Amino acid sequence: MSNMETAPEEVVCTLEADAAAVEVLTPRDVPLGGIRAMNVRRTLPQKRRSLIGAWCFLDHYGPDLVSQSGGMHVPRHPHTGLATVSWLFSGKIAHRDSAGFEAIVRPGEVNLMIAGRGISHQEFSTPDTTFLHGAQLWFALPDSTRNMPPTFEHYAPEPVVGNGTEVRVFIGSLAGSTSPVNTRTPPLLGAEAVLRAGSRLELDLDPEFEHGILLDTGDLRLDGNEVPVDHLVYLSPGRGRVVLEAGDVPARVLLIGGEPLGEQIIMWWNFVGRSHDEIVAYRAAWQAEIDVEPAPEPAGGMYPDGAPYPRFGPYPEGMPAPLPAPTLPTVQLRPRG
């Protein structure tokens, strides 16, 4: 999924440490574009917190009636220095990317696209999708792997069934289940938990991780405290256990977490980099490749950082027109803090 904002803010992500921190992060509504824009609820990034482990982006959407919302219609767009994670509760999405991968995203099955040095892709809800409901997440790649070739993985986790509960672990380890997906990052966690009305779920957490718990639907208490629907609760490192309790309405949550990234990154539009000049170069490469702002091919067919030309292609003919990049801000994109 692309960040469809026409004036995306620079996000400088730094290591934050507060052993007692428990924050409730409020979502903001973001239209995905077009006259009948599908609306998403974004809880990462925001000014109060930009990273949870390496997780740097979380859009949550639906359940939407596609005939009214228009569904997901995100034409080809670029990414660098990050990975996208698609997780659905209902509906289907067709994925195609410039590394040659095509896949259908289905409920309960994770699709991981590692952009590495550069990739472009498109995502469209399928014609047979009536309701669309799910989440799109990104995590930042560390400096050691951010320039790797792009790749793609798919995994369908088996549920861990408890007394009125189910847990599906699509990244990392939780509740005795371990995903085989290789994130090329410091350890991460991504999981879905479903609780029947009145049920209780106790989970052992890695105390080295910081965690985020998003309530998708239902009534939920986290360690005895009410959690608002669509909000993301941040838990700082040091917690070894969490208790989730559903109220009178069944609850579904997403759990994310990871070791603090410990690196400073800049995220602008769909790019993650380390400096203003990198972001400018990524944008220029994309605009040149889609012939919006033509530029000569780099000498020797390679960019200065060793990425091949075209960085974000090639791409099959006959696909919907790609998205041009927004205009860069007039100020220098620079790390702070």
C-alpha positions as a LaTeX table, in Angstrom:
\begin{tabular}{lrrr}
\hline
Residue & $x$ (\AA) & $y$ (\AA) & $z$ (\AA) \\
\hline
Met1 & 0.00 & 0.00 & 0.00 \\
Ser2 & 1.16 & 3.52 & $-0.76$ \\
Asn3 & 1.06 & 6.59 & 1.42 \\
Met4 & $-1.37$ & 8.56 & $-0.77$ \\
Glu5 & $-0.97$ & 11.88 & 1.04 \\
Thr6 & $-0.13$ & 14.72 & $-1.36$ \\
Ala7 & 2.03 & 16.48 & 1.23 \\
Pro8 & 3.55 & 13.73 & 3.39 \\
Glu9 & 5.45 & 14.90 & 6.43 \\
Glu10 & 9.04 & 13.96 & 7.06 \\
Val11 & 9.22 & 11.40 & 9.85 \\
Val12 & 12.52 & 11.11 & 11.70 \\
Cys13 & 12.52 & 7.91 & 13.74 \\
Thr14 & 14.81 & 7.60 & 16.72 \\
Leu15 & 15.33 & 5.18 & 19.59 \\
Glu16 & 13.05 & 6.14 & 22.47 \\
Ala17 & 13.35 & 4.53 & 25.88 \\
Asp18 & 10.94 & 4.89 & 28.79 \\
Ala19 & 10.61 & 1.76 & 30.86 \\
Ala20 & 7.28 & 2.88 & 32.36 \\
Ala21 & 5.66 & 4.06 & 29.12 \\
Val22 & 2.13 & 2.97 & 28.30 \\
Glu23 & 0.57 & 5.16 & 25.64 \\
Val24 & $-2.74$ & 5.08 & 23.82 \\
Leu25 & $-2.19$ & 6.29 & 20.25 \\
Thr26 & $-5.19$ & 7.80 & 18.50 \\
Pro27 & $-5.72$ & 7.04 & 14.79 \\
Arg28 & $-6.14$ & 9.69 & 12.11 \\
Asp29 & $-8.25$ & 9.22 & 9.01 \\
Val30 & $-6.39$ & 9.20 & 5.68 \\
Pro31 & $-8.13$ & 8.78 & 2.29 \\
Leu32 & $-6.33$ & 6.54 & $-0.18$ \\
Gly33 & $-7.19$ & 8.91 & $-3.00$ \\
Gly34 & $-9.76$ & 9.44 & $-5.73$ \\
Ile35 & $-13.31$ & 10.74 & $-5.67$ \\
Arg36 & $-14.62$ & 7.68 & $-3.80$ \\
Ala37 & $-11.60$ & 7.38 & $-1.57$ \\
Met38 & $-11.26$ & 4.33 & 0.60 \\
Asn39 & $-10.53$ & 5.57 & 4.09 \\
Val40 & $-7.84$ & 4.12 & 6.38 \\
Arg41 & $-7.10$ & 4.74 & 10.04 \\
Arg42 & $-3.40$ & 5.42 & 10.61 \\
Thr43 & $-1.82$ & 4.90 & 14.03 \\
Leu44 & 1.84 & 4.81 & 12.95 \\
Pro45 & 3.71 & 7.03 & 12.40 \\
Gln46 & 2.65 & 10.01 & 14.45 \\
Lys47 & 4.35 & 12.79 & 16.34 \\
Arg48 & 4.02 & 11.05 & 19.69 \\
Arg49 & 5.65 & 7.84 & 18.46 \\
Ser50 & 7.16 & 6.87 & 15.14 \\
Leu51 & 8.55 & 3.38 & 15.77 \\
Ile52 & 7.58 & 0.22 & 17.65 \\
Gly53 & 10.59 & $-1.99$ & 17.21 \\
Ala54 & 11.25 & $-1.60$ & 13.49 \\
Trp55 & 7.53 & $-1.16$ & 12.74 \\
Cys56 & 7.10 & 2.31 & 11.23 \\
Phe57 & 3.64 & 2.34 & 9.58 \\
Leu58 & 0.23 & 0.89 & 10.41 \\
Asp59 & $-2.92$ & 1.50 & 8.36 \\
His60 & $-6.12$ & $-0.21$ & 9.51 \\
Tyr61 & $-9.24$ & $-0.26$ & 7.32 \\
Gly62 & $-12.78$ & $-1.63$ & 7.10 \\
Pro63 & $-14.95$ & $-3.50$ & 7.25 \\
Asp64 & $-15.91$ & $-1.55$ & 4.12 \\
Leu65 & $-18.59$ & $-2.43$ & 1.59 \\
Val66 & $-16.56$ & $-2.22$ & $-1.61$ \\
Ser67 & $-19.54$ & $-1.07$ & $-3.68$ \\
Gln68 & $-19.65$ & 2.05 & $-1.49$ \\
Ser69 & $-15.98$ & 2.63 & $-0.64$ \\
Gly70 & $-14.55$ & 1.75 & $-4.04$ \\
Gly71 & $-12.27$ & $-0.80$ & $-2.41$ \\
Met72 & $-8.51$ & $-0.74$ & $-2.61$ \\
His73 & $-7.21$ & 0.82 & $-5.80$ \\
Val74 & $-3.53$ & 1.62 & $-5.36$ \\
Pro75 & $-1.64$ & 1.81 & $-8.69$ \\
Arg76 & 2.06 & 1.12 & $-9.06$ \\
His77 & 4.24 & 3.06 & $-6.61$ \\
Pro78 & 7.80 & 2.72 & $-5.25$ \\
His79 & 9.37 & 1.70 & $-1.93$ \\
Thr80 & 12.92 & 1.68 & $-0.60$ \\
Gly81 & 14.51 & 0.64 & 2.69 \\
Leu82 & 11.41 & $-1.03$ & 4.15 \\
Ala83 & 9.16 & $-4.07$ & 4.01 \\
Thr84 & 5.38 & $-4.17$ & 3.63 \\
Val85 & 3.20 & $-6.66$ & 5.50 \\
Ser86 & $-0.38$ & $-7.27$ & 4.31 \\
Trp87 & $-2.85$ & $-8.93$ & 6.70 \\
Leu88 & $-6.56$ & $-9.31$ & 5.94 \\
Phe89 & $-9.61$ & $-10.17$ & 8.03 \\
Ser90 & $-11.99$ & $-10.28$ & 5.03 \\
Gly91 & $-11.82$ & $-9.78$ & 1.27 \\
Lys92 & $-8.95$ & $-10.32$ & $-1.16$ \\
Ile93 & $-6.26$ & $-8.09$ & $-2.69$ \\
Ala94 & $-4.27$ & $-8.74$ & $-5.88$ \\
His95 & $-0.56$ & $-7.88$ & $-5.55$ \\
Arg96 & 1.91 & $-7.44$ & $-8.42$ \\
Asp97 & 5.47 & $-6.10$ & $-8.15$ \\
Ser98 & 8.50 & $-5.26$ & $-10.27$ \\
Ala99 & 10.49 & $-8.21$ & $-8.90$ \\
Gly100 & 8.09 & $-10.50$ & $-10.73$ \\
Phe101 & 5.94 & $-11.62$ & $-7.80$ \\
Glu102 & 2.17 & $-11.90$ & $-8.14$ \\
Ala103 & $-0.04$ & $-13.02$ & $-5.25$ \\
Ile104 & $-3.55$ & $-12.86$ & $-3.86$ \\
Val105 & $-3.69$ & $-11.60$ & $-0.29$ \\
Arg106 & $-6.28$ & $-13.67$ & 1.63 \\
Pro107 & $-7.57$ & $-13.52$ & 5.21 \\
Gly108 & $-5.27$ & $-15.22$ & 7.70 \\
Glu109 & $-2.33$ & $-15.41$ & 5.25 \\
Val110 & 0.55 & $-12.94$ & 5.41 \\
Asn111 & 2.28 & $-11.48$ & 2.38 \\
Leu112 & 5.66 & $-9.88$ & 3.08 \\
Met113 & 7.34 & $-7.74$ & 0.42 \\
Ile114 & 10.87 & $-6.62$ & 1.22 \\
Ala115 & 11.64 & $-3.56$ & $-0.90$ \\
Gly116 & 15.33 & $-3.43$ & $-0.07$ \\
Arg117 & 17.19 & $-1.17$ & $-2.52$ \\
Gly118 & 13.98 & $-0.54$ & $-4.46$ \\
Ile119 & 10.77 & $-2.08$ & $-5.76$ \\
Ser120 & 7.45 & $-0.92$ & $-7.18$ \\
His121 & 4.09 & $-2.63$ & $-6.81$ \\
Gln122 & 0.34 & $-2.25$ & $-7.14$ \\
Glu123 & $-2.56$ & $-3.48$ & $-5.01$ \\
Phe124 & $-6.21$ & $-3.80$ & $-6.06$ \\
Ser125 & $-9.10$ & $-5.46$ & $-4.26$ \\
Thr126 & $-10.36$ & $-8.37$ & $-6.37$ \\
Pro127 & $-13.66$ & $-8.17$ & $-8.30$ \\
Asp128 & $-15.23$ & $-10.85$ & $-6.10$ \\
Thr129 & $-14.51$ & $-8.92$ & $-2.87$ \\
Thr130 & $-17.67$ & $-7.62$ & $-1.20$ \\
Phe131 & $-16.24$ & $-6.49$ & 2.13 \\
Leu132 & $-12.63$ & $-5.41$ & 2.63 \\
His133 & $-11.15$ & $-5.37$ & 6.13 \\
Gly134 & $-7.55$ & $-5.60$ & 7.23 \\
Ala135 & $-4.26$ & $-3.87$ & 7.95 \\
Gln136 & $-1.18$ & $-2.81$ & 6.07 \\
Leu137 & 2.05 & $-2.51$ & 8.05 \\
Trp138 & 5.58 & $-1.47$ & 7.17 \\
Phe139 & 8.81 & $-2.04$ & 9.02 \\
Ala140 & 12.11 & $-0.29$ & 8.41 \\
Leu141 & 15.09 & $-2.35$ & 7.37 \\
Pro142 & 18.32 & $-1.87$ & 9.33 \\
Asp143 & 21.35 & $-0.40$ & 7.60 \\
Ser144 & 22.82 & $-3.89$ & 7.16 \\
Thr145 & 20.00 & $-5.10$ & 4.87 \\
Arg146 & 18.31 & $-1.99$ & 3.51 \\
Asn147 & 20.13 & $-2.23$ & 0.16 \\
Met148 & 19.46 & $-5.93$ & $-0.41$ \\
Pro149 & 17.65 & $-7.13$ & $-3.56$ \\
Pro150 & 13.85 & $-7.08$ & $-3.23$ \\
Thr151 & 12.05 & $-10.29$ & $-2.34$ \\
Phe152 & 8.65 & $-11.66$ & $-1.32$ \\
Glu153 & 7.31 & $-14.28$ & 1.11 \\
His154 & 3.91 & $-15.82$ & 1.84 \\
Tyr155 & 2.87 & $-17.75$ & 4.95 \\
Ala156 & $-0.42$ & $-19.11$ & 6.32 \\
Pro157 & $-0.01$ & $-19.63$ & 10.10 \\
Glu158 & $-1.89$ & $-22.34$ & 11.91 \\
Pro159 & $-4.00$ & $-20.94$ & 14.78 \\
Val160 & $-3.04$ & $-21.59$ & 18.40 \\
Val161 & $-6.42$ & $-22.45$ & 19.92 \\
Gly162 & $-7.17$ & $-21.79$ & 23.59 \\
Asn163 & $-10.26$ & $-21.56$ & 25.77 \\
Gly164 & $-12.32$ & $-19.22$ & 23.61 \\
Thr165 & $-9.24$ & $-17.73$ & 21.93 \\
Glu166 & $-7.21$ & $-18.10$ & 18.75 \\
Val167 & $-3.77$ & $-16.66$ & 18.01 \\
Arg168 & $-2.15$ & $-16.54$ & 14.57 \\
Val169 & 1.54 & $-15.61$ & 14.53 \\
Phe170 & 2.60 & $-14.36$ & 11.11 \\
Ile171 & 5.98 & $-12.89$ & 12.13 \\
Gly172 & 8.21 & $-13.90$ & 15.03 \\
Ser173 & 7.21 & $-16.03$ & 18.01 \\
Leu174 & 4.30 & $-15.92$ & 20.47 \\
Ala175 & 2.07 & $-18.37$ & 22.34 \\
Gly176 & 4.27 & $-21.32$ & 21.39 \\
Ser177 & 4.04 & $-20.59$ & 17.66 \\
Thr178 & 6.93 & $-19.42$ & 15.47 \\
Ser179 & 6.67 & $-18.04$ & 11.95 \\
Pro180 & 9.32 & $-19.07$ & 9.39 \\
Val181 & 9.14 & $-15.67$ & 7.66 \\
Asn182 & 12.58 & $-14.04$ & 7.44 \\
Thr183 & 12.27 & $-10.29$ & 8.02 \\
Arg184 & 15.99 & $-9.41$ & 7.62 \\
Thr185 & 15.66 & $-7.20$ & 10.72 \\
Pro186 & 16.30 & $-7.43$ & 14.44 \\
Pro187 & 13.66 & $-9.75$ & 15.98 \\
Leu188 & 10.05 & $-8.69$ & 15.30 \\
Leu189 & 6.56 & $-9.85$ & 16.26 \\
Gly190 & 3.31 & $-9.75$ & 14.31 \\
Ala191 & 0.19 & $-11.66$ & 15.37 \\
Glu192 & $-3.60$ & $-11.63$ & 15.39 \\
Ala193 & $-5.61$ & $-12.69$ & 18.44 \\
Val194 & $-9.36$ & $-13.35$ & 18.50 \\
Leu195 & $-11.24$ & $-13.64$ & 21.79 \\
Arg196 & $-14.81$ & $-14.85$ & 22.26 \\
Ala197 & $-17.04$ & $-12.72$ & 24.48 \\
Gly198 & $-15.99$ & $-13.09$ & 28.11 \\
Ser199 & $-12.76$ & $-14.95$ & 27.32 \\
Arg200 & $-9.29$ & $-14.23$ & 28.70 \\
Leu201 & $-5.89$ & $-14.54$ & 27.03 \\
Glu202 & $-2.60$ & $-14.39$ & 28.93 \\
Leu203 & 0.48 & $-13.95$ & 26.77 \\
Asp204 & 4.15 & $-14.11$ & 27.69 \\
Leu205 & 6.06 & $-11.29$ & 26.03 \\
Asp206 & 9.74 & $-10.84$ & 25.27 \\
Pro207 & 10.81 & $-8.18$ & 27.81 \\
Glu208 & 13.45 & $-6.93$ & 25.37 \\
Phe209 & 10.68 & $-5.88$ & 22.97 \\
Glu210 & 8.48 & $-2.84$ & 22.83 \\
His211 & 4.93 & $-3.76$ & 21.79 \\
Gly212 & 1.83 & $-2.31$ & 20.20 \\
Ile213 & $-1.68$ & $-3.72$ & 20.58 \\
Leu214 & $-4.37$ & $-2.50$ & 18.17 \\
Leu215 & $-8.02$ & $-3.23$ & 18.92 \\
Asp216 & $-9.72$ & $-3.97$ & 15.60 \\
Thr217 & $-13.18$ & $-4.69$ & 16.91 \\
Gly218 & $-15.09$ & $-5.57$ & 20.09 \\
Asp219 & $-14.67$ & $-4.84$ & 23.80 \\
Leu220 & $-11.25$ & $-5.33$ & 25.33 \\
Arg221 & $-9.46$ & $-4.79$ & 28.61 \\
Leu222 & $-5.67$ & $-4.85$ & 28.64 \\
Asp223 & $-4.33$ & $-5.58$ & 32.13 \\
Gly224 & $-7.70$ & $-4.38$ & 33.42 \\
Asn225 & $-7.80$ & $-1.15$ & 31.40 \\
Glu226 & $-10.35$ & $-0.48$ & 28.65 \\
Val227 & $-8.91$ & $-0.15$ & 25.14 \\
Pro228 & $-10.72$ & 2.09 & 22.61 \\
Val229 & $-11.56$ & 0.51 & 19.24 \\
Asp230 & $-9.12$ & 1.46 & 16.44 \\
His231 & $-6.54$ & 2.74 & 18.95 \\
Leu232 & $-3.00$ & 1.42 & 19.35 \\
Val233 & $-1.68$ & 0.81 & 22.85 \\
Tyr234 & 2.09 & 1.13 & 23.17 \\
Leu235 & 3.93 & $-0.94$ & 25.79 \\
Ser236 & 7.56 & $-0.10$ & 26.50 \\
Pro237 & 10.33 & $-2.71$ & 26.95 \\
Gly238 & 10.44 & $-4.50$ & 30.28 \\
Arg239 & 7.01 & $-6.18$ & 30.18 \\
Gly240 & 7.08 & $-9.96$ & 30.32 \\
Arg241 & 3.34 & $-10.60$ & 30.30 \\
Val242 & 0.04 & $-9.10$ & 29.18 \\
Val243 & $-3.56$ & $-10.10$ & 29.97 \\
Leu244 & $-6.29$ & $-9.49$ & 27.39 \\
Glu245 & $-9.96$ & $-9.88$ & 28.36 \\
Ala246 & $-12.94$ & $-9.60$ & 26.04 \\
Gly247 & $-16.14$ & $-8.00$ & 27.28 \\
Asp248 & $-19.69$ & $-8.68$ & 26.10 \\
Val249 & $-18.62$ & $-8.41$ & 22.46 \\
Pro250 & $-15.94$ & $-10.66$ & 20.88 \\
Ala251 & $-12.63$ & $-8.89$ & 20.34 \\
Arg252 & $-9.94$ & $-9.06$ & 17.69 \\
Val253 & $-6.52$ & $-7.48$ & 18.12 \\
Leu254 & $-3.27$ & $-7.11$ & 16.24 \\
Leu255 & $-0.07$ & $-7.41$ & 18.25 \\
Ile256 & 3.19 & $-5.99$ & 16.93 \\
Gly257 & 6.54 & $-5.65$ & 18.60 \\
Gly258 & 10.27 & $-5.90$ & 18.33 \\
Glu259 & 13.62 & $-4.96$ & 19.68 \\
Pro260 & 14.09 & $-1.18$ & 19.45 \\
Leu261 & 15.66 & $-0.50$ & 16.06 \\
Gly262 & 18.41 & 1.64 & 17.55 \\
Glu263 & 18.94 & 3.51 & 14.27 \\
Gln264 & 17.85 & 6.92 & 13.08 \\
Ile265 & 15.88 & 6.90 & 9.84 \\
Ile266 & 13.97 & 9.37 & 7.71 \\
Met267 & 10.65 & 8.26 & 6.20 \\
Trp268 & 9.08 & 10.44 & 3.51 \\
Trp269 & 6.22 & 9.27 & 1.29 \\
Asn270 & 7.06 & 5.62 & 0.47 \\
Phe271 & 10.79 & 5.89 & 1.04 \\
Val272 & 12.94 & 5.11 & 4.07 \\
Gly273 & 16.45 & 6.55 & 3.99 \\
Arg274 & 19.15 & 7.97 & 6.18 \\
Ser275 & 19.64 & 11.45 & 4.72 \\
His276 & 17.96 & 14.24 & 2.74 \\
Asp277 & 20.11 & 13.47 & $-0.29$ \\
Glu278 & 19.03 & 9.82 & $-0.31$ \\
Ile279 & 15.34 & 10.73 & $-0.29$ \\
Val280 & 15.87 & 13.28 & $-3.07$ \\
Ala281 & 17.71 & 10.66 & $-5.14$ \\
Tyr282 & 14.99 & 8.02 & $-4.62$ \\
Arg283 & 12.30 & 10.48 & $-5.70$ \\
Ala284 & 14.29 & 11.57 & $-8.76$ \\
Ala285 & 14.90 & 7.96 & $-9.80$ \\
Trp286 & 11.19 & 7.15 & $-9.57$ \\
Gln287 & 10.10 & 10.25 & $-11.48$ \\
Ala288 & 12.64 & 9.52 & $-14.21$ \\
Glu289 & 11.59 & 5.89 & $-14.51$ \\
Ile290 & 7.94 & 6.80 & $-15.03$ \\
Asp291 & 8.99 & 9.58 & $-17.44$ \\
Val292 & 7.53 & 12.41 & $-15.38$ \\
Glu293 & 10.90 & 14.13 & $-15.02$ \\
Pro294 & 13.19 & 12.34 & $-17.52$ \\
Ala295 & 16.83 & 11.98 & $-16.55$ \\
Pro296 & 19.78 & 10.17 & $-18.14$ \\
Glu297 & 20.53 & 6.60 & $-17.19$ \\
Pro298 & 23.27 & 6.46 & $-14.54$ \\
Ala299 & 26.77 & 5.66 & $-15.75$ \\
Gly300 & 27.33 & 1.96 & $-16.14$ \\
Gly301 & 23.66 & 1.23 & $-15.48$ \\
Met302 & 24.17 & 1.45 & $-11.71$ \\
Tyr303 & 23.23 & 4.08 & $-9.15$ \\
Pro304 & 25.97 & 5.43 & $-6.84$ \\
Asp305 & 24.79 & 3.13 & $-4.03$ \\
Gly306 & 25.14 & 0.07 & $-6.26$ \\
Ala307 & 21.46 & $-0.41$ & $-7.11$ \\
Pro308 & 20.81 & $-1.42$ & $-10.73$ \\
Tyr309 & 18.96 & 0.76 & $-13.22$ \\
Pro310 & 15.96 & 0.86 & $-13.27$ \\
Arg311 & 15.77 & 0.87 & $-9.47$ \\
Phe312 & 11.98 & 0.38 & $-9.40$ \\
Gly313 & 11.41 & $-1.67$ & $-12.54$ \\
Pro314 & 10.95 & $-3.21$ & $-15.00$ \\
Tyr315 & 7.17 & $-3.52$ & $-15.03$ \\
Pro316 & 4.69 & $-5.27$ & $-17.36$ \\
Glu317 & 3.00 & $-3.27$ & $-20.09$ \\
Gly318 & $-0.71$ & $-2.52$ & $-19.96$ \\
Met319 & $-0.94$ & $-1.87$ & $-16.21$ \\
Pro320 & $-2.70$ & 1.17 & $-14.71$ \\
Ala321 & $-0.68$ & 4.39 & $-14.76$ \\
Pro322 & 1.84 & 4.70 & $-11.89$ \\
Leu323 & 1.58 & 7.23 & $-9.10$ \\
Pro324 & 3.90 & 10.25 & $-9.38$ \\
Ala325 & 5.73 & 11.28 & $-6.23$ \\
Pro326 & 4.51 & 14.29 & $-4.25$ \\
Thr327 & 6.54 & 17.49 & $-4.30$ \\
Leu328 & 9.39 & 17.52 & $-1.83$ \\
Pro329 & 9.15 & 19.98 & 1.07 \\
Thr330 & 11.11 & 23.20 & 0.73 \\
Val331 & 13.11 & 22.51 & 3.88 \\
Gln332 & 16.00 & 20.10 & 4.32 \\
Leu333 & 14.99 & 16.63 & 5.42 \\
Arg334 & 17.35 & 15.95 & 8.28 \\
Pro335 & 17.66 & 13.73 & 11.34 \\
Arg336 & 16.82 & 15.36 & 14.63 \\
Gly337 & 17.06 & 14.26 & 18.23 \\
\hline
\end{tabular}
